[in-house]
Amino acid sequence: MIDRRNALKLALGSAAGLAAPRVWAQSAKPRTRIVFLGTKGGPRVGVGPSNPANLVMVNDTPFVIDCGMGVSHQLVSAGVPLESIKYILISHHHSDHNLEYGNLVYNAWATGLSTPIHSFGPKGLEAMTRTYWELNKFDIETRIEDEGRPDLRKLLIAKDITEDGVVLQTPDVKVTAFRTPHPPITDNFAYKFETPDGVIVFSSDTAYNPKLAEFAKGADVLVHEALYLPWVDRLVTRVKNGATLKKHLLESHTAAEDVGRIADAAQVKVLVMSHLVPGELDVTDDDWRNEARKTFKGRIIVARDLMELKLPL
């Protein structure tokens, strides 16, 4: 039997228990994490690493960077409900970076999306979005009427990026775009995320660009694409278009040793190499690190699918 004294203790204990989470929530620092969803460079789909895509989570808000094939599956594998996606950023219009853009939004809708998604990318993203609606008009309109779903076309707000500068700002995150060369593509953007827990820079695909070090100066994490140069000559013997592809790779991507130079000049805390070319397993993590260590003595991580990195470091 509970007497008045014990009842008072229980009441006080319950009140303290209810108050504690509110105090904690006010004093706790927001957590930020990066999930490397797809770490293989290039459009070819295989049984190994997934195609290019990254995720930044800030206060449980997902920011998806690039939408290579498999991004929806990788997000689900990372434990991220697709209907929770709020922001998508596309770096450039190579297919390994945008091919699942529309389908990711559709897949989010199929799982219950009811809140807007804002997408950003180089000129052409708005037109691509309109074309996607035309391509899937029958399915979308059928499901709206037959299944009582909201109109997906009103939930995706796409915006073309035409110049460098801040493209997105929320109470927790500021995202800045920086044009970097990826011949023959000129509308190609690196992105800087300024979060409560640190600064993250994604290089996009890029030729060796010393100005990128200025953009990434002092960043906590630089996620940079990487080309394993000793492998490139072997490429010629593996594929029919080897000579032409080799020329493209050398002119439009950054060798791992030069990636180290960018990280060193930027004085970043951590260098993460991703969008790995080749993404094949016969190039080991040590191979990648040894190339970058020639020019950067800081912490180096070779990204692998679904690997996570939490900030603050």
C-alpha positions in Angstrom: 0.0 0.0 0.0 1.3 3.5 -0.9 1.1 6.0 2.0 1.1 9.8 1.5 4.9 10.1 2.1 5.7 7.5 -0.5 3.2 9.0 -2.9 4.9 12.3 -2.6 8.3 10.7 -3.3 6.9 9.1 -6.4 5.4 12.3 -7.6 8.6 14.2 -7.1 10.6 11.5 -8.8 8.2 11.4 -11.8 8.5 15.2 -12.1 12.3 15.1 -12.0 12.2 12.3 -14.6 10.1 14.4 -16.9 12.2 17.5 -16.5 15.6 15.9 -17.0 15.2 15.2 -20.8 14.3 18.9 -21.4 17.4 20.1 -19.5 19.5 17.6 -21.5 18.0 18.6 -24.8 18.9 22.3 -24.1 22.5 21.6 -23.2 23.4 18.8 -25.6 25.4 19.7 -28.6 23.9 18.7 -32.0 25.5 15.7 -33.5 26.7 15.6 -37.1 27.7 12.5 -39.0 28.7 11.6 -42.6 27.7 8.3 -44.2 29.6 7.3 -47.3 26.7 5.7 -49.2 28.5 5.0 -52.5 32.3 5.2 -52.8 33.0 3.9 -56.3 33.7 6.3 -59.1 32.1 6.0 -62.5 28.8 4.9 -64.0 29.5 1.1 -64.2 27.3 -0.9 -61.9 28.8 -4.0 -60.3 28.5 -6.3 -57.3 31.1 -4.4 -55.3 30.9 -0.8 -54.1 27.9 1.3 -54.9 27.9 4.4 -57.2 28.6 7.9 -55.9 26.5 9.2 -53.1 27.0 10.7 -49.6 24.9 11.6 -46.7 25.3 14.3 -44.0 23.0 14.1 -41.0 22.7 17.1 -38.8 20.2 17.0 -35.9 18.6 14.0 -37.6 18.0 16.0 -40.8 19.3 14.2 -43.9 21.3 16.0 -46.6 22.0 13.7 -49.6 24.9 14.7 -51.9 24.7 13.0 -55.3 22.4 10.2 -56.4 24.3 7.5 -58.2 22.5 4.2 -58.8 21.8 2.4 -55.6 21.4 5.5 -53.4 17.9 4.6 -52.2 19.0 1.1 -51.2 22.1 2.5 -49.4 20.0 5.0 -47.5 17.7 2.3 -46.3 20.8 0.2 -45.4 22.1 3.1 -43.4 18.9 3.2 -41.4 17.6 6.4 -42.9 13.8 6.5 -43.6 13.5 7.7 -47.2 10.4 9.8 -46.3 12.6 11.8 -43.9 14.8 13.2 -46.7 14.7 17.0 -46.7 17.6 18.1 -49.0 19.3 16.8 -52.1 22.4 18.3 -53.7 23.7 17.3 -57.1 27.3 18.2 -57.9 27.2 17.8 -61.7 25.2 16.1 -64.4 27.3 13.0 -65.0 24.9 10.0 -64.8 26.8 8.4 -61.9 25.8 11.4 -59.8 22.3 12.1 -60.9 20.8 8.9 -62.4 18.7 8.1 -59.3 17.8 11.6 -58.4 14.1 11.4 -59.5 13.8 7.8 -58.4 15.1 8.6 -54.9 12.3 11.2 -54.5 9.8 8.8 -55.9 11.0 6.0 -53.6 10.6 8.5 -50.6 7.0 9.2 -51.8 6.3 5.5 -52.0 7.3 5.1 -48.4 5.1 7.9 -47.1 6.7 11.2 -48.0 4.4 14.1 -47.1 6.8 17.0 -46.5 8.8 19.0 -49.1 12.2 18.0 -50.5 14.4 20.9 -51.7 17.0 19.9 -54.4 19.9 21.9 -55.7 22.2 21.3 -58.6 23.8 22.9 -61.7 21.7 24.4 -64.5 19.5 21.7 -65.9 18.2 20.3 -62.6 14.9 22.1 -62.9 14.4 20.9 -66.4 15.4 17.3 -65.4 12.7 17.5 -62.6 10.0 18.5 -65.1 11.0 15.8 -67.5 10.8 13.2 -64.7 7.2 14.3 -64.0 6.4 13.8 -67.7 8.1 10.4 -67.8 6.1 9.2 -64.7 2.9 11.1 -65.2 0.7 8.1 -65.6 2.0 6.3 -62.5 2.0 9.4 -60.3 -1.5 10.5 -61.2 -2.9 7.0 -60.9 -1.5 6.6 -57.4 -2.7 10.0 -56.3 -6.3 9.0 -57.2 -6.1 5.3 -56.5 -4.1 5.3 -53.3 -4.9 8.8 -51.8 -1.3 10.0 -51.9 -0.3 13.7 -52.0 0.8 15.1 -55.3 4.6 14.3 -55.5 5.1 17.1 -58.0 4.3 19.7 -55.4 6.6 18.2 -52.8 9.9 18.5 -54.8 11.2 22.0 -55.1 14.2 22.0 -57.5 16.6 25.0 -57.9 19.4 25.5 -60.5 22.7 26.8 -59.2 24.2 29.3 -61.6 27.1 30.8 -59.5 29.3 30.3 -56.5 27.9 31.1 -53.1 25.5 30.1 -50.4 22.8 27.9 -51.8 21.1 26.7 -48.6 20.9 27.8 -45.0 18.9 26.3 -42.2 19.1 27.0 -38.5 21.8 24.4 -38.2 23.6 24.2 -41.6 25.0 26.6 -44.2 25.8 25.0 -47.6 28.1 26.9 -50.0 28.8 25.9 -53.6 32.1 26.3 -55.4 32.7 25.8 -59.1 35.6 23.4 -59.8 36.7 22.1 -63.3 35.8 18.6 -64.4 36.5 18.7 -68.2 34.5 18.9 -70.3 31.9 19.8 -67.7 32.1 23.4 -66.4 28.8 23.4 -64.3 30.3 21.3 -61.6 30.2 22.2 -57.9 32.0 21.3 -54.7 30.0 21.9 -51.5 30.9 23.1 -48.1 28.8 22.2 -45.1 29.2 24.5 -42.0 27.5 22.6 -39.1 27.5 23.1 -35.3 30.0 20.3 -35.0 32.5 21.3 -37.8 33.0 22.0 -41.4 32.8 19.4 -44.2 33.8 19.9 -47.8 32.9 17.6 -50.7 35.2 18.1 -53.7 32.8 16.8 -56.3 34.6 15.2 -59.3 37.4 17.6 -60.2 40.7 18.0 -62.0 43.6 18.9 -59.7 42.5 22.4 -58.5 44.7 24.3 -56.0 41.9 26.8 -55.6 39.9 24.0 -54.0 42.3 24.1 -51.1 41.4 27.8 -50.5 37.7 26.8 -50.5 38.4 24.0 -48.0 40.8 26.0 -45.8 40.7 24.8 -42.2 37.9 22.3 -42.8 37.5 19.5 -40.3 36.8 17.0 -43.1 37.7 17.1 -46.8 36.0 14.4 -48.8 37.9 14.3 -52.1 37.6 12.2 -55.2 40.8 10.1 -56.0 42.4 8.5 -59.0 45.0 5.7 -58.4 47.5 6.7 -61.0 49.5 3.4 -61.2 46.3 1.7 -62.3 45.5 3.9 -65.2 47.9 2.4 -67.7 46.4 -1.0 -67.0 43.0 0.4 -68.0 44.0 0.5 -71.7 44.2 -3.2 -71.9 40.9 -3.9 -70.1 38.3 -2.0 -72.1 37.8 -1.2 -75.8 37.8 2.6 -75.2 40.8 2.4 -72.9 42.9 5.0 -74.6 40.1 7.6 -74.7 39.0 6.8 -71.2 42.5 7.2 -69.9 42.8 10.6 -71.5 39.5 11.6 -69.8 40.6 10.3 -66.4 43.9 12.1 -66.4 42.4 15.4 -67.5 39.3 15.5 -65.3 40.2 13.7 -62.1 42.8 14.1 -59.3 45.5 11.6 -58.6 45.7 10.5 -55.0 49.1 12.2 -54.5 47.6 15.5 -55.7 44.6 14.9 -53.4 47.2 14.9 -50.6 48.5 18.2 -51.8 45.1 19.8 -51.6 44.6 18.5 -48.1 48.0 19.7 -47.0 47.5 23.2 -48.5 44.0 23.4 -46.9 45.3 22.2 -43.5 42.3 20.0 -43.0 42.0 17.8 -39.9 40.9 14.7 -41.8 41.2 13.7 -45.5 38.7 11.2 -46.8 39.3 9.7 -50.2 36.1 8.6 -52.0 34.7 8.3 -55.5 37.6 5.9 -56.0 38.8 5.2 -59.5 39.3 2.3 -59.7 36.8 1.1 -57.1 38.2 -2.4 -57.5 39.4 -4.4 -54.5 42.8 -5.1 -56.1 43.8 -1.5 -55.1 44.0 -1.7 -51.3 43.4 0.9 -48.6 47.1 1.0 -48.0 47.8 1.6 -51.7 45.5 4.7 -51.6 46.9 6.0 -48.3 50.5 5.5 -49.5 49.9 7.7 -52.5 48.3 10.5 -50.5 50.9 10.3 -47.7 53.5 11.4 -50.1 52.1 14.9 -49.7 49.8 14.9 -46.7 50.9 13.8 -43.2 47.6 14.2 -41.5 44.8 11.6 -40.8 43.7 9.8 -44.0 40.6 7.6 -44.4 39.8 5.5 -47.4 36.0 5.6 -47.6 34.0 2.4 -48.0 30.3 1.9 -48.5 28.2 2.7 -45.4 31.2 3.8 -43.4 30.3 6.6 -40.9 32.3 9.5 -39.6 31.0 11.5 -36.6 31.7 15.1 -35.8 33.1 16.7 -33.7 36.2 14.8 -34.4 
